[in-house]
């Protein structure tokens, strides 16, 4: 089976107090026999992205380390090629379920602006 593993990596500041947690949600395409194996492979893959770029990484002008925080979800890929069982153009790799609290926030999101949403 093919899975899309959502991993959370964040910028851990090296100096002082950390009041915010800038983060990236990286999505990895993983082939595995089960969800559990896909999760473990996703963790292994995400940890390969941990770095401080030999001490030169910064975020918001602060020295930082990109650090693996955890796996958010593992999604089985849908619509694989019927003959090969491989992802093809149009394969649904993943999805996110969101709740948008009101029409104003919904319109902001649709316009590509910063909006308040709840990610499930």
LUMKOL-422598 format. One record per residue: residue number from 1; x, y, z of N, C-alpha, C in turn. Coordinates in steps of 0.001 Angstrom, whole numbers, plus 524288, in hexadecimal, padded with zeros to 5 digits. Layout:
% LUMKOL-422598
(site NUM (X Y Z) (X Y Z) (X Y Z)) ...
***
This chain:
% LUMKOL-422598
(site 1 (80341 7FB5B 80000) (80000 80000 80000) (8036B 804E1 80000)) (site 2 (8013E 80904 7FE06) (803CD 80E18 7FE1B) (80111 81186 8021F)) (site 3 (80430 81473 80506) (8022D 817DC 80917) (8049E 81D43 80897)) (site 4 (801B2 82122 80A43) (803C5 8266D 80ABD) (80457 82778 81090)) (site 5 (80928 82843 8123E) (80A4C 82919 817CA) (80B3E 82EEA 818B0)) (site 6 (8082A 83129 81C24) (80899 836B2 81D87) (80C0D 83726 82258)) (site 7 (81082 839AF 821BC) (8142B 83A53 82618) (81497 84019 82785)) (site 8 (814FE 8412D 82C84) (81596 84688 82E69) (81B40 84768 82FFD)) (site 9 (81DA5 84B4E 82D91) (822DC 84D16 82F12) (82257 852D1 8309A)) (site 10 (8252A 8545F 834A6) (824BC 859CD 83664) (82A29 85C28 83723)) (site 11 (82A3F 8614B 8373B) (82F1F 86424 8380E) (82FC6 86513 83DE3)) (site 12 (83386 8624D 84032) (834C2 862DF 845BB) (83911 866F6 84629)) (site 13 (837D1 86B34 848D2) (83B9F 86F68 8495E) (83FFF 86DCB 84D07)) (site 14 (844BC 86F6C 84BB5) (84949 86E30 84EE9) (84A4D 87253 85313)) (site 15 (847EC 876E8 85286) (848EA 87B2C 85634) (843D9 87CD4 858E8)) (site 16 (843EE 87D15 85DEB) (83F9A 87F4C 860E9) (83A91 87C32 860CC)) (site 17 (83681 87EDD 8626F) (83150 87C9A 8630A) (82EAC 87BD8 85DC1)) (site 18 (82BAB 877B2 85D57) (828D0 876A9 8587C) (822FC 8774B 8598B)) (site 19 (820C7 87BBF 857A8) (81B38 87CD5 8586E) (817E6 87B0A 853E0)) (site 20 (81A4E 87A53 84F55) (81776 87878 84ABE) (81A49 873A8 848A2)) (site 21 (81784 8709C 845A5) (819AD 86BC7 84392) (818B2 86B7F 83DB3)) (site 22 (81BE2 86E4E 83AA0) (81B4F 86DE5 834F7) (81C57 86847 83350)) (site 23 (81909 86651 82FDB) (81961 860C6 82E89) (81826 85FD3 828CE)) (site 24 (81A04 85B64 826F9) (818C7 85971 821C2) (81619 85431 82259)) (site 25 (8120A 85362 81F4E) (80FAA 84E3C 81EDF) (811A7 84BF0 819C3)) (site 26 (81532 84836 81A21) (81759 845A2 8157B) (81435 840B8 81460)) (site 27 (81314 83FCA 80F69) (81030 83B2C 80DCF) (813D6 837A0 80AC4)) (site 28 (81425 832B8 80C71) (8179A 82EE7 80A02) (81456 82A78 807C1)) (site 29 (8158F 828F2 802F5) (81311 82479 80085) (81631 81FA5 80207)) (site 30 (81398 81BFD 804B3) (81638 81766 806DC) (8136F 81274 80502)) (site 31 (81676 80EA6 8032D) (81446 80984 801EC) (81564 805EE 80680)) (site 32 (81138 8038C 8089C) (811D3 80039 80D38) (80D58 7FC49 80D66)) (site 33 (80E24 7F7F6 81037) (80A0D 7F3FD 81089) (805A0 7F553 81458)) (site 34 (80673 7F94E 817AE) (80274 7FAAE 81B8D) (80309 80060 81D2D)) (site 35 (7FEF4 80259 81FAC) (7FF0E 807AE 821C1) (80371 80846 825BE)) (site 36 (80417 80466 82912) (8081A 804AB 82D29) (80D93 8050F 82ACC)) (site 37 (80E90 801DA 826C9) (813B0 801FF 82438) (8146C 80730 82165)) (site 38 (81051 8092F 81EF5) (810A2 80E3C 81C4A) (811F1 81290 8202C)) (site 39 (80F9A 81258 824D4) (810B8 8163F 828E8) (81678 8160F 82A76)) (site 40 (81881 81164 82B50) (81E05 810D7 82CCB) (821A2 812C0 82871)) (site 41 (82061 81163 82399) (8238C 8132E 81F2C) (8232E 81919 81E8B)) (site 42 (81E89 81B43 81F8F) (81DD6 820EC 81F5B) (82113 823AD 8237D)) (site 43 (82143 8217D 82831) (82487 823B8 82C5C) (82A40 823A4 82AC0)) (site 44 (82BF7 81F2A 828A8) (83166 81EAD 826F6) (832A2 822BE 822C8)) (site 45 (82F1D 82351 81F10) (82FF9 8270F 81ACD) (83006 82CAE 81CD3)) (site 46 (82C64 82DFC 8203A) (82C12 83354 8224C) (830F1 834BB 82563)) (site 47 (8330A 830FB 82849) (837C0 8320A 82B5D) (83C70 83340 827DF)) (site 48 (83C3B 8317C 822F9) (84069 832CB 81F44) (8405F 8389F 81DF8)) (site 49 (83BF0 83B2B 81EC2) (83B85 840C2 81D99) (83D15 84436 82236)) (site 50 (83E13 841EF 826BB) (83FD4 8450F 82B2C) (8452A 8476B 829D9)) (site 51 (845C5 84C71 82B0A) (84ABA 84F00 829C5) (84B2E 8543F 82C87)) (site 52 (84FF9 855F5 82CFB) (850F6 85B72 82E4F) (85489 85DC8 82A23)) (site 53 (85504 85AF3 825BD) (85837 85CA7 82149) (85DB6 85E25 822FE)) (site 54 (86025 85AA1 825ED) (86574 85B87 827EA) (865E4 86099 82AFD)) (site 55 (861B9 861C9 82DFC) (861C5 8665F 8315A) (8600D 86B67 82EC1)) (site 56 (85E82 86B31 829BF) (85D0D 86FFF 82700) (8572C 870CF 82680)) (site 57 (85403 86D04 82823) (84E5B 86D86 82793) (84C47 871A0 82B57)) (site 58 (848DC 874F1 82954) (84630 878B5 82CAF) (84089 87937 82ADB)) (site 59 (83D47 87ADF 82E71) (837CE 87BE8 82D3F) (83654 880CA 8303E)) (site 60 (833E8 88483 82D9E) (832AC 88995 83004) (83793 88C11 8325B)) (site 61 (83BEE 88B9B 82F8D) (840EE 88DD8 8312B) (842EB 88BAA 83657)) (site 62 (8414C 886EA 837AA) (8432E 88454 83C6A) (8458A 87F16 83AE0)) (site 63 (84A06 87DB0 83D2C) (84C50 8788E 83BFD) (8487D 87443 83D9E)) (site 64 (8480E 87049 83A36) (8441B 86C48 83B29) (845E7 866FB 8392E)) (site 65 (84310 86315 83AD8) (843BB 85DBF 838FA) (83E6E 85BCE 83724)) (site 66 (83E38 859B0 8326B) (8396C 8573F 83083) (83917 851E3 8331A)) (site 67 (834F4 8510B 83629) (8348E 84C8C 83998) (82F8D 8497D 8388E)) (site 68 (83002 84451 83833) (82B78 840F2 8378A) (82846 840F0 83C8E)) (site 69 (82326 841E9 83C02) (81FB6 8420A 84093) (81C33 83D3E 840E7)) (site 70 (81A98 83B21 83C73) (8172F 83693 83C99) (81444 835D3 83786)) (site 71 (81189 8317D 8373C) (80E43 8303C 832B8) (808B5 831F9 833F8)) (site 72 (8067D 83525 8308F) (80139 83724 83165) (7FD0F 8334B 82F95)) (site 73 (7FE02 830D4 82B0A) (7FA35 82D13 82906) (7FCB4 829CC 824CB)) (site 74 (7FA5B 82557 823D8) (7FBEB 821EE 81F96) (7F6FB 820D9 81C6F)) (site 75 (7F72B 8220F 8175C) (7F29B 82185 813FE) (7F3CD 81D9A 80FAE)) (site 76 (7F05F 819CB 80F09) (7F0F9 81619 80AB7) (7EF97 818DD 805A5)) (site 77 (7F2FF 81879 801C1) (7F21E 81B02 7FCBB) (7EDAC 81859 7F9CA)) (site 78 (7EA7E 81B77 7F735) (7E602 81988 7F445) (7E6FB 81A23 7EE70)) (site 79 (7E402 81759 7EB5F) (7E40B 817E1 7E5AA) (7E93B 81668 7E334)) (site 80 (7EB96 8123A 7E4FE) (7F063 81059 7E29D) (7EF22 80E03 7DD48)) (site 81 (7F307 80DB1 7D9F7) (7F25C 80B39 7D4E5) (7F081 8059A 7D5B2)) (site 82 (7EC6A 80414 7D2FB) (7EA14 7FEE1 7D3B7) (7EDC6 7FA78 7D231)) (site 83 (7F11B 7FB4D 7CE4E) (7F4A4 7F730 7CC7B) (7F9A3 7F6DD 7CFAC)) (site 84 (7FBFD 7FB57 7D0CC) (80116 7FB4D 7D366) (800C0 7FBE4 7D94E)) (site 85 (7FC75 7FE12 7DB48) (7FC0F 7FF20 7E0DF) (7FF5B 803B5 7E29A)) (site 86 (80137 806D2 7DED8) (80493 80B4F 7E007) (8017C 81061 7DFC3)) (site 87 (80333 81457 7E2AA) (800CD 81985 7E214) (801A4 81B7E 7DC80)) (site 88 (7FDBF 81E23 7DA70) (7FE0B 8206E 7D537) (7FBF0 825FD 7D58C)) (site 89 (7FC1B 828BB 7D134) (7F9E8 82DF9 7D111) (7F430 82DC3 7D2C5)) (site 90 (7F2E0 830CA 7D69D) (7ED8A 830ED 7D896) (7ECA7 82D9F 7DD6D)) (site 91 (7F093 82AA0 7DF18) (7F001 82784 7E3D9) (7EF57 82B23 7E88B)) (site 92 (7EB68 82A1A 7EBAB) (7EAC0 82D12 7F082) (7EEB2 82B00 7F46D)) (site 93 (7F297 82E33 7F5A9) (7F6A5 82C95 7F948) (7F51F 82D96 7FEED)) (site 94 (7F24B 831CB 7FFD9) (7F0FA 83333 8052B) (7EC8D 83727 80526)) (site 95 (7EAE5 838AD 809C4) (7E6F7 83CC2 80A5D) (7E76E 83EED 80FE1)) (site 96 (7E54D 84377 810B6) (7E4FA 845C9 815EA) (7DF55 8472C 816F1)) (site 97 (7DD7A 8460A 81B91) (7D839 84780 81D1D) (7D890 84C88 82041)) (site 98 (7D5B2 8507F 81E8C) (7D5E5 855A7 820FB) (7D07B 85752 822CA)) (site 99 (7D04B 85A75 826D5) (7CB8E 85D45 82847) (7CCDD 86305 82812)) (site 100 (7C9D0 865EB 82511) (7CA93 86B90 8248F) (7C627 86E1C 827A3)) (site 101 (7C77A 87169 82B85) (7C38B 87324 82F43) (7BF4C 876BD 82D22)) (site 102 (7C047 87990 828DB) (7BC46 87D1D 826D9) (7BD7D 87E9D 82138)) (site 103 (7B9ED 8816F 81EC5) (7BA5E 882EE 81944) (7BF00 88693 8185B)) (site 104 (7C028 88A02 81BFE) (7C494 88D97 81B66) (7C9A3 88A7E 81B05)) (site 105 (7CA6D 886CF 81E9C) (7CF27 8838D 81E7D) (7CF3A 8800B 819AB)) (site 106 (7CAAA 87E1C 8181D) (7CA4B 87AEB 8136D) (7CC0B 87E03 80E9F)) (site 107 (7CA1D 882CC 80E11) (7CB92 88611 80993) (7D16B 88747 8099B)) (site 108 (7D3B3 8883C 80E32) (7D95C 88925 80E8F) (7DC5B 88461 80C9D)) (site 109 (7DAC1 87FCD 80E59) (7DD65 87AFA 80CCD) (7DD19 87A2F 806E5)) (site 110 (7D886 87B0F 804A5) (7D7CB 87A67 7FF03) (7DB2E 87E39 7FBF3)) (site 111 (7DBF1 882E5 7FE11) (7DF43 886D2 7FB72) (7E516 885DB 7FC57)) (site 112 (7E662 881EB 7FF7E) (7EBDC 880C3 8008E) (7EE32 88422 804C6)) (site 113 (7EAEA 886A8 807D5) (7ECB3 889FC 80C1F) (7ED1D 886C8 8111C)) (site 114 (7EFA6 88902 81507) (7EFF3 88681 81A1D) (7EA7E 8863F 81C71)) (site 115 (7E906 88199 81E3F) (7E3BA 880E3 82067) (7E3F7 87D4D 82520)) (site 116 (7E034 87DF4 82893) (7DFB4 87A78 82D13) (7DCA5 875B0 82B7E)) (site 117 (7DF10 87129 82C0C) (7DC74 86C3D 82AE1) (7DDDC 8684A 82F10)) (site 118 (7DAA4 86458 82F94) (7DBD4 85FF5 83304) (7DD19 85B56 82F82)) (site 119 (7E1A4 85907 83068) (7E346 85478 82D6C) (7E246 84FB8 830D3)) (site 120 (7DF79 84BE8 82EB1) (7DE13 8472B 831B6) (7E1DE 842D6 83081)) 
***
